[in-house]
Amino acid sequence: MNERMTPERHLAEVLASYDNSPNDRLAEITRSLVRHLHEFVVEVGLTREEWFRAIEELTRAGDLCSEKRQEFVLLSDTLGVSMLVEMINHGDEGGTEPTVLGPFHLDGAPRKNMGESIVIDAMDTDKNLVVTGAVRDLDGEPIEGAELDVWETASNGFYDVQDPSQAEMNMRGIYTTGADGCFEIHAARPVDYTIPDDGPGGDLLFNNGRHNWRPAHLHFVVSAPGYRSVITHLFDSESNYINGDAVFGVRDSLVVDMSDGTCGYDFVLAPEG
């Protein structure tokens, strides 16, 4: 008499199919993913209808992706996975704490001189902000030639890629430190804003009774030759959502006072390796 297939035997069969993979790391990741997915399906008793709805939503997320928007990053952010990846990859190394990249970073931002503004299209609602500080190593020494890739929403709460009325590369710029490691960035004081709610990311939030607000912040990617780059933010301490970020990105060390139109912050980079 043939033995009836069980979920446990089925999982073992699927896992065994990766035994001869030529890529050990890929096989390790795939096996773990398969194991957790199978355990998840069993744990929640996933129905055929729920499985197909999930496939539809993933397909919809792919349809929304473009060079200007990444819906899968948005889903990763709102599920807390993006922050977890950053924490695992940076660890407790004494450098500036990381946070999420978000779905609206663009390569090729314009180069800016120190003291130059990232604001191309000024708005009546803008409040000027000057950010000063330095990029330093773990010993507190300045890092020459460090790059700060900076971006934020306009004061209407939209990134340039979301808002056709804004000029291309509005509120974006790359600054390079000199021998003293110092920088001076002119921007607009950031505002609280909502992440996109017209796709699967927004649906998953709202259907679970969550909101889609992010606290006011500026994005940074800080990098230098010989050092590990850090993806991070500076958050406005007066934001209404400091304790309720939809993507779990707030860290106490990244919250600064912007109330007088200025803020100071030193970024710290750890060496590669």
KESE-820614 format. One line per field, with one value per residue: residue number from 1; x, y, z of N, C-alpha, C in turn. Coordinates in steps of 0.02 Angstrom, whole numbers, plus 50000, padded with zeros to 5 digits. Each point is the difference from the previous one (the first is absolute). Layout:
REM residues N
resi	(NUM; ...)
nX	(X; ...)
nY	(Y; ...)
nZ	(Z; ...)
caX	(X; ...)
caY	(Y; ...)
caZ	(Z; ...)
cX	(X; ...)
cY	(Y; ...)
cZ	(Z; ...)
REM end
This chain:
REM residues 273
resi	(1; 2; 3; 4; 5; 6; 7; 8; 9; 10; 11; 12; 13; 14; 15; 16; 17; 18; 19; 20; 21; 22; 23; 24; 25; 26; 27; 28; 29; 30; 31; 32; 33; 34; 35; 36; 37; 38; 39; 40; 41; 42; 43; 44; 45; 46; 47; 48; 49; 50; 51; 52; 53; 54; 55; 56; 57; 58; 59; 60; 61; 62; 63; 64; 65; 66; 67; 68; 69; 70; 71; 72; 73; 74; 75; 76; 77; 78; 79; 80; 81; 82; 83; 84; 85; 86; 87; 88; 89; 90; 91; 92; 93; 94; 95; 96; 97; 98; 99; 100; 101; 102; 103; 104; 105; 106; 107; 108; 109; 110; 111; 112; 113; 114; 115; 116; 117; 118; 119; 120; 121; 122; 123; 124; 125; 126; 127; 128; 129; 130; 131; 132; 133; 134; 135; 136; 137; 138; 139; 140; 141; 142; 143; 144; 145; 146; 147; 148; 149; 150; 151; 152; 153; 154; 155; 156; 157; 158; 159; 160; 161; 162; 163; 164; 165; 166; 167; 168; 169; 170; 171; 172; 173; 174; 175; 176; 177; 178; 179; 180; 181; 182; 183; 184; 185; 186; 187; 188; 189; 190; 191; 192; 193; 194; 195; 196; 197; 198; 199; 200; 201; 202; 203; 204; 205; 206; 207; 208; 209; 210; 211; 212; 213; 214; 215; 216; 217; 218; 219; 220; 221; 222; 223; 224; 225; 226; 227; 228; 229; 230; 231; 232; 233; 234; 235; 236; 237; 238; 239; 240; 241; 242; 243; 244; 245; 246; 247; 248; 249; 250; 251; 252; 253; 254; 255; 256; 257; 258; 259; 260; 261; 262; 263; 264; 265; 266; 267; 268; 269; 270; 271; 272; 273)
nX	(50043; 49987; 50055; 49951; 50007; 50048; 49980; 50015; 49972; 49948; 50005; 50009; 49951; 49966; 50016; 49987; 49954; 50021; 50003; 49988; 49976; 50022; 49950; 50049; 50018; 49990; 50030; 50045; 50001; 50003; 50041; 50032; 50000; 50015; 50045; 50018; 50000; 50026; 50042; 50008; 50002; 50037; 50040; 49992; 50013; 50049; 49948; 49972; 49943; 50024; 50021; 49943; 49968; 50041; 49991; 49936; 50008; 50037; 49956; 49952; 50036; 50011; 49935; 50003; 50045; 50044; 50035; 49937; 49981; 50007; 49946; 50045; 50038; 49945; 49984; 50062; 49995; 49938; 50033; 50042; 49997; 49987; 49968; 49970; 49996; 49983; 49960; 49982; 49997; 49974; 49956; 50031; 50016; 49956; 49980; 49983; 49944; 49985; 49968; 49937; 50013; 49946; 49940; 50025; 50051; 50037; 50030; 50060; 49993; 49982; 50061; 50010; 50012; 50047; 49943; 50002; 49944; 49964; 49976; 49966; 49946; 50011; 49972; 49940; 49991; 50052; 50034; 50044; 50045; 50046; 50030; 50032; 50063; 50019; 50039; 49996; 50060; 50010; 50057; 49950; 50042; 50008; 49950; 50055; 49963; 49969; 49955; 49959; 49966; 49968; 49942; 49946; 49940; 49962; 49988; 49982; 50055; 50023; 50028; 50055; 50016; 49970; 50033; 49960; 49975; 50037; 50054; 50029; 50009; 49938; 50031; 50049; 50052; 50061; 50022; 50058; 50022; 50027; 50060; 49956; 49978; 49999; 49937; 49970; 49941; 49977; 49944; 49945; 49973; 50015; 49953; 49952; 50001; 49956; 50016; 50014; 49936; 50024; 50038; 50028; 50052; 49964; 49977; 50062; 50020; 49959; 50007; 50059; 49967; 50050; 50041; 50003; 50006; 50044; 50042; 49999; 50033; 50066; 50005; 50043; 50044; 50036; 50049; 50052; 50051; 49997; 49938; 49963; 49963; 49964; 49943; 49984; 49971; 49977; 49973; 49946; 50029; 49975; 50020; 49940; 50047; 50037; 49945; 49991; 50063; 49968; 50065; 49986; 50010; 49961; 50057; 50003; 50053; 49945; 49974; 49988; 50021; 49947; 49980; 50065; 49985; 50031; 50047; 50030; 50043; 50035; 50011; 49995; 50055; 49983; 50060; 50015; 49962)
nY	(49941; 50046; 50029; 50028; 50048; 50023; 50055; 49960; 49947; 50040; 50029; 49940; 49984; 50056; 49994; 49936; 50034; 50031; 49935; 50002; 50050; 50031; 50033; 49990; 50064; 49995; 49941; 50028; 50055; 49963; 49955; 50051; 50033; 49944; 49986; 50065; 50000; 49940; 50018; 50056; 49967; 49954; 50046; 50037; 49939; 50023; 50037; 49962; 50027; 49991; 49940; 49992; 50024; 49963; 49951; 50015; 50005; 49945; 49974; 50024; 49976; 49945; 50002; 50015; 49952; 50049; 50036; 50020; 49937; 49979; 49970; 49957; 50054; 50030; 49943; 49995; 50065; 49994; 49947; 50052; 49971; 50057; 50020; 49941; 50004; 50064; 49981; 49947; 50041; 50043; 49967; 49986; 50041; 50039; 49981; 50047; 50002; 49943; 50017; 50005; 49969; 49963; 50009; 50059; 49961; 50049; 49963; 50028; 50008; 50064; 50013; 50010; 50065; 50001; 49998; 49958; 50020; 49951; 50057; 49971; 49967; 50062; 49985; 50029; 49934; 50013; 49966; 50049; 49955; 50012; 49950; 50001; 49985; 49939; 49971; 49954; 49979; 49937; 50027; 50023; 49969; 50061; 49987; 50008; 50034; 50007; 49958; 50052; 49946; 50058; 49982; 50032; 49999; 50028; 50063; 49977; 49968; 50024; 49943; 50022; 49936; 50026; 50056; 49995; 50036; 49952; 50039; 49970; 49954; 50024; 50034; 50001; 49972; 50005; 49997; 50031; 49967; 50053; 50028; 50048; 49966; 50067; 50012; 50033; 49977; 50032; 49998; 49964; 50030; 49937; 49967; 49988; 49938; 49984; 49938; 49980; 50014; 50007; 49963; 49940; 50043; 50047; 49955; 49974; 50063; 50027; 49944; 50018; 50055; 49998; 50051; 50049; 50028; 50042; 49998; 50066; 49995; 50001; 49977; 49953; 49999; 49981; 50018; 49960; 50009; 49934; 50025; 49973; 50003; 50054; 49965; 50064; 50027; 50063; 49987; 50035; 50024; 50050; 49948; 49996; 49975; 50036; 49992; 50012; 49991; 50009; 50020; 50019; 50059; 50025; 50033; 49992; 49966; 49992; 50011; 50055; 50054; 50012; 50015; 50014; 49950; 49972; 49958; 49971; 49966; 49957; 49982; 49938; 49989; 49937; 49976; 49991; 49945)
nZ	(50000; 49955; 50025; 50034; 49953; 50039; 50032; 50050; 49972; 49986; 50060; 50027; 49960; 50016; 50065; 49992; 49965; 50054; 50011; 49935; 50034; 49945; 50029; 50044; 49990; 49934; 50004; 50040; 49962; 49944; 50029; 50028; 49941; 49967; 50047; 50002; 49934; 49998; 50048; 49965; 49942; 50031; 50028; 49945; 49976; 49961; 49982; 49953; 50024; 50061; 49982; 49965; 50053; 50036; 49956; 50002; 50067; 49999; 49959; 50039; 50051; 49964; 49987; 50066; 49993; 50008; 49956; 50009; 50001; 50064; 49977; 49975; 49987; 49975; 49971; 49979; 49984; 49976; 49977; 50000; 49940; 49968; 50055; 49999; 49934; 50007; 50049; 49963; 49948; 50042; 50036; 50057; 49950; 50032; 49940; 49958; 50037; 49969; 49945; 49980; 49942; 50005; 49972; 50024; 50017; 49975; 49954; 50001; 50066; 49994; 49979; 50065; 49999; 50047; 50034; 49948; 49973; 50028; 50022; 49951; 50019; 50017; 50059; 49999; 50002; 49962; 50043; 49995; 49980; 50046; 49968; 50057; 49990; 50015; 49955; 50049; 50018; 50018; 49980; 49963; 49958; 49971; 49958; 49965; 49957; 50059; 49974; 49997; 49984; 49986; 50028; 49979; 50031; 49954; 50015; 49939; 50023; 49941; 49982; 49970; 50011; 50054; 49988; 49948; 50050; 50030; 50001; 49949; 50046; 50007; 50047; 49955; 50030; 49973; 50062; 49993; 50053; 50029; 50009; 50017; 49948; 49997; 50014; 49951; 50019; 49946; 50037; 49998; 50053; 50015; 49968; 50044; 49977; 49952; 50013; 49937; 49990; 49937; 50040; 49991; 49998; 49969; 49957; 50002; 49997; 49955; 49966; 50026; 49980; 49955; 50017; 49954; 50060; 49974; 50052; 50010; 49941; 50002; 49938; 50019; 49951; 50052; 49958; 50002; 49958; 50005; 49994; 50047; 49946; 50018; 49999; 50005; 50054; 49997; 50059; 49983; 50056; 49963; 49963; 49973; 49960; 50042; 50035; 49934; 49984; 49943; 49995; 50063; 49968; 50049; 50010; 50066; 49978; 49962; 50059; 49963; 50032; 49964; 50062; 50001; 49959; 50052; 49982; 50050; 49961; 50036; 49938; 50022; 49964; 49994; 50011; 49936; 50002)
caX	(49957; 50039; 49995; 49974; 50047; 49986; 50037; 50069; 50035; 50002; 50054; 50064; 50013; 50018; 50066; 50050; 50013; 50054; 50061; 50055; 50007; 50070; 50010; 49985; 49964; 49933; 49964; 49985; 49946; 49939; 49973; 49970; 49938; 49951; 49980; 49958; 49938; 49959; 49977; 49951; 49938; 49970; 49981; 49939; 49950; 49986; 49952; 50016; 49979; 50048; 50062; 49994; 49997; 50069; 50032; 49973; 50027; 50070; 50000; 49982; 50059; 50047; 49975; 50009; 50072; 50031; 50063; 49985; 49963; 50015; 49948; 50025; 50037; 49950; 49975; 50054; 50005; 49943; 50001; 50057; 50056; 50055; 50038; 50034; 50058; 50050; 50027; 50042; 50059; 50043; 50019; 50016; 50069; 50019; 49986; 49933; 49949; 49968; 49928; 49979; 50013; 49936; 49989; 50004; 50068; 50020; 50070; 50014; 49980; 50050; 50053; 49989; 50053; 49981; 49960; 49950; 49936; 49971; 49934; 49997; 49933; 49979; 49928; 49982; 49997; 50068; 50036; 50071; 50037; 50071; 50027; 50073; 50032; 50060; 50003; 50059; 50011; 49984; 50044; 49982; 50038; 49960; 50011; 50001; 49974; 49938; 49943; 49934; 49945; 49946; 49937; 49941; 49941; 49987; 49959; 49932; 49998; 50012; 50064; 49995; 49977; 49928; 49966; 50020; 50011; 50067; 50055; 50039; 50054; 49986; 50012; 50051; 50067; 50057; 50052; 50064; 50037; 50070; 50048; 49974; 49944; 49939; 49950; 49946; 49947; 49941; 49942; 49938; 49985; 49957; 49931; 49969; 49967; 49974; 50027; 49946; 49948; 49960; 50024; 49996; 50030; 49950; 49944; 50018; 49999; 49933; 49958; 50020; 49988; 50060; 50002; 50056; 50038; 50070; 50021; 50040; 50071; 50042; 50037; 50072; 50046; 50066; 50050; 50068; 50046; 50030; 49952; 49935; 49950; 49942; 49936; 49972; 49957; 49995; 49929; 49981; 49975; 49932; 49952; 49945; 50003; 50064; 49987; 49953; 50022; 49969; 50050; 50041; 50068; 50026; 50048; 50010; 50062; 49991; 49950; 50035; 49960; 50001; 49950; 50023; 50021; 50067; 50014; 50069; 50006; 50061; 49993; 50059; 50007; 50046; 50042; 49980; 50028)
caY	(50059; 50061; 50045; 50065; 50056; 50047; 50063; 49990; 49964; 50045; 50048; 49965; 49988; 50063; 50020; 49955; 50018; 50050; 49970; 50003; 50068; 50019; 50062; 49982; 50054; 50003; 49942; 50012; 50049; 49972; 49950; 50033; 50032; 49948; 49972; 50048; 50009; 49941; 50003; 50054; 49977; 49952; 50034; 50041; 49963; 50043; 49973; 50009; 50068; 50047; 49992; 50032; 50072; 50023; 50001; 50058; 50061; 50003; 50020; 50071; 50037; 50003; 50046; 50069; 50016; 50034; 50031; 50054; 49974; 49930; 49978; 49946; 50032; 50026; 49944; 49980; 50052; 50001; 49938; 50003; 49959; 50044; 50021; 49941; 49988; 50051; 49986; 49941; 50014; 50049; 49977; 50051; 50014; 50067; 50049; 50027; 49948; 50002; 49993; 49973; 50039; 50023; 49983; 50057; 50022; 50001; 50009; 50056; 50066; 50051; 50019; 50065; 50029; 50012; 50061; 50004; 49971; 49947; 50025; 50029; 50031; 50025; 50005; 50049; 49965; 49982; 50031; 49985; 49960; 49993; 49942; 50003; 49948; 49970; 49927; 49980; 49928; 49977; 50035; 50070; 50038; 50018; 49961; 50041; 49968; 49963; 50024; 49999; 50000; 50026; 50012; 50007; 50023; 50072; 50016; 49976; 49930; 49955; 49999; 50025; 49947; 49991; 50063; 50027; 50073; 50014; 49989; 49939; 50003; 50047; 49977; 49948; 50024; 49963; 50044; 49966; 50035; 50017; 49970; 50004; 49954; 50037; 50012; 50048; 49983; 50042; 49961; 50023; 49960; 49945; 49997; 49934; 49985; 49932; 49957; 49985; 49955; 49978; 49935; 49948; 50023; 50038; 49956; 49957; 50042; 50021; 49942; 49979; 50054; 50041; 50061; 50002; 50061; 50000; 50062; 50045; 49979; 50003; 49938; 50005; 49944; 50028; 49950; 50024; 49945; 49966; 49997; 49972; 50052; 49993; 50028; 50024; 50059; 50043; 50011; 50061; 49980; 50025; 49963; 49966; 49927; 49973; 49936; 49959; 49997; 49943; 49953; 49981; 50023; 50049; 49982; 50059; 50035; 50036; 50052; 50063; 50060; 50042; 50051; 50067; 50001; 49971; 49941; 49976; 49928; 49968; 49930; 49960; 49942; 49947; 49978; 49939; 49939)
caZ	(50000; 49996; 50057; 49981; 50008; 50055; 49992; 50022; 49946; 49943; 50013; 49994; 49929; 49969; 50024; 49971; 49931; 49998; 50027; 49952; 49974; 49994; 50037; 50069; 50035; 49973; 50025; 50071; 50004; 49971; 50046; 50058; 49977; 49989; 50065; 50035; 49962; 50012; 50070; 50003; 49968; 50046; 50062; 49992; 49964; 49942; 49952; 49930; 49981; 50029; 49962; 49935; 50012; 50011; 49934; 49965; 50029; 49980; 49929; 49999; 50023; 49944; 49948; 50023; 50005; 49943; 50021; 50048; 50058; 50014; 50046; 50043; 50055; 50045; 50039; 50045; 50051; 50046; 50039; 50046; 49975; 49978; 50059; 50027; 49957; 50017; 50066; 49996; 49960; 50033; 50066; 50049; 49984; 50021; 49948; 49998; 49992; 49935; 49994; 49935; 49940; 49973; 49930; 49955; 49986; 49930; 49984; 49956; 50027; 49981; 50047; 50031; 50040; 50069; 50008; 49946; 50020; 49960; 49978; 49933; 49996; 50066; 50011; 50051; 50065; 50021; 50056; 49987; 50049; 49988; 50036; 50003; 50039; 49970; 49994; 50038; 50009; 50067; 50048; 50001; 49952; 49941; 49939; 49940; 49941; 50013; 49962; 50032; 49953; 50041; 49966; 50043; 49965; 50002; 50058; 49989; 50020; 49944; 49966; 49931; 49955; 50011; 49989; 49934; 50002; 50023; 49953; 50009; 50051; 50053; 50068; 49998; 49987; 50027; 50026; 50013; 50052; 49991; 50047; 50068; 50006; 50016; 49948; 50012; 49952; 50004; 49981; 50031; 50059; 49976; 50026; 50003; 49937; 49994; 49947; 49953; 50025; 49943; 49979; 50052; 50062; 50036; 50017; 50057; 50059; 50019; 50016; 50067; 50047; 50010; 49960; 49951; 50011; 50019; 50033; 49959; 50000; 49940; 49985; 49986; 49991; 50013; 49979; 49989; 49984; 50057; 50055; 49984; 49993; 50043; 49978; 50062; 49999; 50058; 50015; 50036; 50066; 50011; 49959; 50035; 49989; 50024; 50034; 49962; 49930; 49964; 49976; 50057; 49987; 50047; 50052; 50044; 49983; 49937; 50011; 50013; 50007; 49940; 50012; 49984; 49930; 49993; 50041; 49994; 50009; 49974; 49978; 50016; 49956; 50020; 49944; 49965; 50028)
cX	(50044; 49989; 49978; 50052; 49977; 50038; 50074; 50041; 50008; 50057; 50068; 50018; 50022; 50070; 50055; 50016; 50055; 50067; 50060; 50009; 50075; 50017; 49979; 49959; 49929; 49958; 49981; 49940; 49935; 49970; 49965; 49935; 49945; 49973; 49952; 49934; 49953; 49972; 49947; 49932; 49963; 49973; 49934; 49945; 49977; 49951; 50023; 49983; 50049; 50067; 49995; 49995; 50070; 50038; 49977; 50031; 50075; 50006; 49985; 50059; 50052; 49978; 50012; 50074; 50024; 50066; 49989; 49962; 50014; 49950; 50023; 50042; 49951; 49970; 50052; 50006; 49944; 49994; 50059; 50060; 50059; 50044; 50039; 50063; 50055; 50032; 50048; 50066; 50046; 50022; 50014; 50073; 50023; 49988; 49929; 49950; 49967; 49925; 49985; 50020; 49935; 49995; 50014; 50071; 50013; 50075; 50008; 49976; 50055; 50052; 49988; 50063; 49976; 49964; 49949; 49937; 49979; 49931; 50006; 49934; 49979; 49924; 49987; 50000; 50070; 50021; 50073; 50031; 50072; 50026; 50076; 50027; 50061; 49989; 50066; 50007; 49987; 50042; 49985; 50038; 49959; 50019; 49994; 49971; 49939; 49943; 49936; 49948; 49937; 49937; 49943; 49940; 50002; 49952; 49926; 49993; 50012; 50072; 49990; 49971; 49925; 49960; 50023; 50013; 50070; 50051; 50034; 50058; 49989; 50009; 50048; 50068; 50053; 50055; 50062; 50040; 50071; 50043; 49975; 49940; 49932; 49954; 49951; 49949; 49941; 49942; 49937; 49987; 49950; 49932; 49980; 49965; 49976; 50036; 49942; 49951; 49957; 50021; 49994; 50030; 49950; 49942; 50016; 50001; 49928; 49956; 50018; 49994; 50061; 49995; 50061; 50041; 50073; 50017; 50046; 50074; 50033; 50035; 50073; 50027; 50070; 50052; 50068; 50044; 50031; 49953; 49935; 49949; 49942; 49941; 49963; 49955; 50022; 49927; 49990; 49968; 49929; 49947; 49947; 50005; 50067; 49990; 49952; 50017; 49972; 50051; 50052; 50072; 50031; 50048; 50015; 50060; 49994; 49948; 50035; 49950; 50009; 49959; 50022; 50026; 50071; 50002; 50072; 50003; 50066; 49985; 50065; 49999; 50050; 50042; 49972; 50033; 50000)
cY	(50062; 50044; 50069; 50054; 50045; 50065; 49992; 49964; 50043; 50051; 49968; 49988; 50064; 50021; 49957; 50018; 50051; 49971; 50007; 50069; 50018; 50063; 49988; 50054; 50005; 49942; 50009; 50047; 49970; 49948; 50032; 50034; 49949; 49974; 50048; 50011; 49941; 50001; 50054; 49976; 49952; 50036; 50038; 49962; 50037; 49966; 50012; 50071; 50052; 49997; 50036; 50076; 50028; 50004; 50061; 50065; 50008; 50020; 50074; 50043; 50006; 50049; 50073; 50021; 50032; 50028; 50055; 49976; 49926; 49975; 49943; 50027; 50029; 49945; 49977; 50049; 49993; 49935; 49997; 49961; 50043; 50021; 49941; 49985; 50050; 49986; 49941; 50016; 50051; 49977; 50058; 50018; 50070; 50054; 50027; 49944; 50005; 50004; 49984; 50046; 50030; 49987; 50056; 50029; 49997; 50006; 50064; 50067; 50051; 50011; 50070; 50024; 50010; 50067; 50009; 49962; 49943; 50022; 50031; 50038; 50021; 50005; 50049; 49969; 49980; 50038; 49979; 49959; 49995; 49943; 50004; 49943; 49975; 49925; 49978; 49924; 49981; 50034; 50074; 50043; 50015; 49957; 50046; 49960; 49956; 50031; 49992; 50008; 50015; 50006; 50003; 50017; 50077; 50013; 49985; 49926; 49950; 50004; 50023; 49948; 49986; 50060; 50032; 50075; 50018; 49986; 49934; 50013; 50057; 49966; 49940; 50032; 49956; 50050; 49959; 50040; 50016; 49968; 50000; 49955; 50033; 50007; 50054; 49991; 50046; 49962; 50035; 49956; 49946; 50001; 49927; 49987; 49928; 49963; 49979; 49949; 49971; 49931; 49950; 50021; 50038; 49956; 49958; 50040; 50013; 49941; 49971; 50056; 50043; 50063; 49998; 50063; 49985; 50066; 50041; 49981; 50019; 49933; 50016; 49931; 50030; 49947; 50033; 49940; 49970; 49993; 49969; 50056; 49986; 50034; 50022; 50060; 50047; 50018; 50065; 49980; 50023; 49964; 49967; 49924; 49970; 49932; 49955; 49997; 49938; 49948; 49984; 50025; 50046; 49968; 50062; 50041; 50043; 50056; 50064; 50058; 50043; 50063; 50071; 50005; 49976; 49934; 49979; 49926; 49976; 49928; 49963; 49937; 49950; 49978; 49937; 49940; 49997)
cZ	(50000; 50060; 49977; 50013; 50057; 49987; 50019; 49946; 49938; 50008; 49992; 49927; 49964; 50021; 49968; 49928; 49992; 50023; 49953; 49969; 49996; 50039; 50072; 50036; 49974; 50025; 50073; 50007; 49975; 50046; 50059; 49981; 49991; 50066; 50036; 49964; 50013; 50071; 50009; 49972; 50047; 50062; 49993; 49964; 49937; 49952; 49929; 49977; 50027; 49963; 49933; 50007; 50011; 49935; 49961; 50026; 49983; 49927; 49993; 50023; 49944; 49946; 50019; 50000; 49935; 50025; 50052; 50062; 50008; 50053; 50045; 50057; 50051; 50044; 50051; 50058; 50052; 50040; 50048; 49976; 49980; 50059; 50030; 49960; 50017; 50068; 49999; 49965; 50032; 50069; 50047; 49993; 50019; 49948; 50005; 49987; 49931; 50005; 49927; 49942; 49973; 49925; 49950; 49992; 49925; 49994; 49958; 50024; 49983; 50054; 50025; 50036; 50071; 50006; 49946; 50021; 49954; 49973; 49931; 49992; 50070; 50003; 50056; 50070; 50025; 50062; 49993; 50057; 49977; 50044; 49997; 50042; 49965; 49993; 50031; 50002; 50073; 50054; 50003; 49952; 49938; 49939; 49940; 49941; 50012; 49960; 50041; 49946; 50040; 49959; 50051; 49958; 49999; 50059; 49989; 50015; 49945; 49975; 49927; 49952; 50008; 49975; 49934; 50000; 50023; 49945; 50015; 50048; 50050; 50068; 50002; 49987; 50032; 50019; 50016; 50051; 49980; 50053; 50072; 50012; 50009; 49940; 50022; 49944; 50012; 49970; 50024; 50061; 49979; 50034; 50008; 49934; 49999; 49944; 49955; 50026; 49944; 49974; 50056; 50067; 50042; 50022; 50062; 50064; 50023; 50020; 50068; 50052; 50015; 49957; 49954; 50006; 50018; 50034; 49954; 50004; 49935; 49993; 49988; 49982; 50006; 49986; 49992; 49983; 50062; 50060; 49976; 49996; 50048; 49968; 50062; 49989; 50055; 50008; 50039; 50066; 50013; 49958; 50044; 49996; 50020; 50034; 49963; 49926; 49966; 49978; 50054; 49996; 50051; 50050; 50041; 49979; 49938; 50006; 50021; 50003; 49937; 50009; 49982; 49928; 49989; 50038; 49987; 50013; 49969; 49982; 50013; 49957; 50029; 49941; 49969; 50034; 50075)
REM end
